[in-house]
Amino acid sequence: MTSTGPFGPLQFQLVLLRRMADHHPELVDDARRALGASLADMREANRRWQAMVRSPRARGTLSRYRSVLGPPERTFPRRIGDLECEALQWPVPLWPDLRFEAMAAPGGAVWNEWLVRTPGLAGPEPRTPDDLLPWSCTVDEVARAFPPARPMEGSAPTRLRLAFTLPGGGGAVADFTWGLLQGWARE
């Protein structure tokens, strides 16, 4: 893989993996190798992504996703409370059952970016905490399985925590990167 070519879906997947490496380096190494990329390729993709995001001439977030990932596979309206948003979804070949979703408010400002289950596909239905394996569930799937759930701020912009109730009582907190479960712990 070369680092001087265009930045496309493969490089974007490496960016997703780079943030996940802090939680599960072994899973990231396996996924990176499956993509045919070296550790240096992953670091270079992340460096280039950060340069695009921080450039004084940076494109808007939606423009950046469209230039890197191409036209969205699916675009549809979504209402969050009183706010009418637009959801845009792109395939992620590394995780064929997931889509990368950007939620845009009126005017195009992106306020959420994460991995979600592909529409129409049944996701996992965890029943116990033992079912919560790394990379097995999205935020929504854990929240539905263990109500009540409350989103919490994560340790970085692409990270989220979710407080939830364990079956039989007691609390737990799950960690997500780009919306994909990384792990959980009892409170």
C-alpha positions, 0 to 999 in steps of 0.5 A: 500500500502506498501513502502518496496516492489518493485518500480513499475508503481503505485509508479511512478504515485505517483511521477508524482502526487507529483510534481503536488500537488503544483498546484492542491492538490485537484485533486492530493488527488482525484487521489491518493485516486483512486490509493488506496494510502495515502499521506504518500505513495505518500511522500515515493514513491517520497523519493524513486524515488529521492534516485534512481535518486541521488544515486552515483550508479544510473542507466541511465535514460532509464534503470531506466524507464525500471526497474520501468515501464517495457518494453515500450509499443511503441518505434519509431524514431522521428526527432527533427530538425537535431537530430534523437531521439528515443521516448519510451512510457509507459501506465499510468493507472491513465490517460488511454488517456496519455502515459509517453514518454521519448525522448532519443538522440543517445547514450541513453541520455534522454533529455525530459520526459513528458506525451503525448496523446496516439497515435491514440486517438483524444485529446481535441481541445481547442478553447478558454482559458475557455477550458484550464482546469487543466489536460485537455491538453498536451503541444503539444495540447495547442501549436497547439490550440493557435499558435504561441506558445513558450516554456519557462523554468519552475520552476523545471526540470519536469515543463514547461511554454508555452507562447501562443497567445489568440484568438483575440490577447493578450498573455498568459502563461500556466504551465505544470507539466510532460507535463500536463496542470496545469493552465494558466494566461494572460500576 
